[in-house]
Amino acid sequence: MSARHPQTPRPRTWRTVLRLALQLGFPLVGIVVIARAAVASIGGEIAPARFALGLLLIVLTVSARLVPGR
């Protein structure tokens, strides 16, 4: 019978940091871009490119799943 050893946590690698940055960074920047575009559109300056850029940044969050975890 083998004794059960608690698994030691794996050290964080650069991939973990990259994955977290992709998961958290792109959506936050995308929300800020869309919010600024929305505020500007209230004043009459409608910029569809800004809305598209914000949406693209939010969609790029899926790219974080492509980076292997720890």
C-alpha positions as a Python dict, from the first residue, in 0.01 Angstrom:
ca = {
    (1, 'M'): (0, 0, 0),
    (2, 'S'): (147, 335, -97),
    (3, 'A'): (132, 629, 136),
    (4, 'R'): (-53, 932, 10),
    (5, 'H'): (166, 1236, -16),
    (6, 'P'): (13, 1578, -45),
    (7, 'Q'): (96, 1728, -380),
    (8, 'T'): (327, 2020, -362),
    (9, 'P'): (208, 2327, -548),
    (10, 'R'): (383, 2382, -876),
    (11, 'P'): (584, 2701, -906),
    (12, 'R'): (444, 2981, -1113),
    (13, 'T'): (602, 3010, -1452),
    (14, 'W'): (601, 3287, -1710),
    (15, 'R'): (311, 3107, -1880),
    (16, 'T'): (98, 3144, -1569),
    (17, 'V'): (167, 3517, -1561),
    (18, 'L'): (93, 3545, -1933),
    (19, 'R'): (-231, 3356, -1893),
    (20, 'L'): (-346, 3578, -1605),
    (21, 'A'): (-256, 3890, -1800),
    (22, 'L'): (-458, 3769, -2098),
    (23, 'Q'): (-753, 3669, -1881),
    (24, 'L'): (-768, 3993, -1686),
    (25, 'G'): (-594, 4254, -1898),
    (26, 'F'): (-780, 4235, -2227),
    (27, 'P'): (-1131, 4242, -2080),
    (28, 'L'): (-1052, 4537, -1854),
    (29, 'V'): (-896, 4738, -2135),
    (30, 'G'): (-1186, 4643, -2363),
    (31, 'I'): (-1442, 4763, -2110),
    (32, 'V'): (-1256, 5092, -2069),
    (33, 'V'): (-1238, 5144, -2447),
    (34, 'I'): (-1609, 5069, -2491),
    (35, 'A'): (-1701, 5295, -2197),
    (36, 'R'): (-1499, 5584, -2340),
    (37, 'A'): (-1656, 5531, -2682),
    (38, 'A'): (-2002, 5527, -2525),
    (39, 'V'): (-1938, 5850, -2336),
    (40, 'A'): (-1802, 6013, -2652),
    (41, 'S'): (-2104, 5896, -2850),
    (42, 'I'): (-2336, 6075, -2608),
    (43, 'G'): (-2164, 6397, -2712),
    (44, 'G'): (-2226, 6314, -3076),
    (45, 'E'): (-1886, 6171, -3171),
    (46, 'I'): (-1975, 5816, -3272),
    (47, 'A'): (-1668, 5607, -3350),
    (48, 'P'): (-1758, 5254, -3459),
    (49, 'A'): (-1390, 5163, -3472),
    (50, 'R'): (-1357, 5223, -3097),
    (51, 'F'): (-1653, 5000, -3021),
    (52, 'A'): (-1506, 4733, -3249),
    (53, 'L'): (-1166, 4761, -3081),
    (54, 'G'): (-1322, 4723, -2737),
    (55, 'L'): (-1518, 4421, -2849),
    (56, 'L'): (-1207, 4268, -3006),
    (57, 'L'): (-1013, 4313, -2683),
    (58, 'I'): (-1286, 4140, -2486),
    (59, 'V'): (-1302, 3854, -2736),
    (60, 'L'): (-923, 3812, -2713),
    (61, 'T'): (-979, 3682, -2362),
    (62, 'V'): (-1042, 3346, -2527),
    (63, 'S'): (-676, 3348, -2628),
    (64, 'A'): (-589, 3292, -2262),
    (65, 'R'): (-728, 2941, -2294),
    (66, 'L'): (-470, 2868, -2561),
    (67, 'V'): (-182, 2926, -2318),
    (68, 'P'): (-114, 2608, -2120),
    (69, 'G'): (-153, 2642, -1744),
    (70, 'R'): (104, 2559, -1481),
}
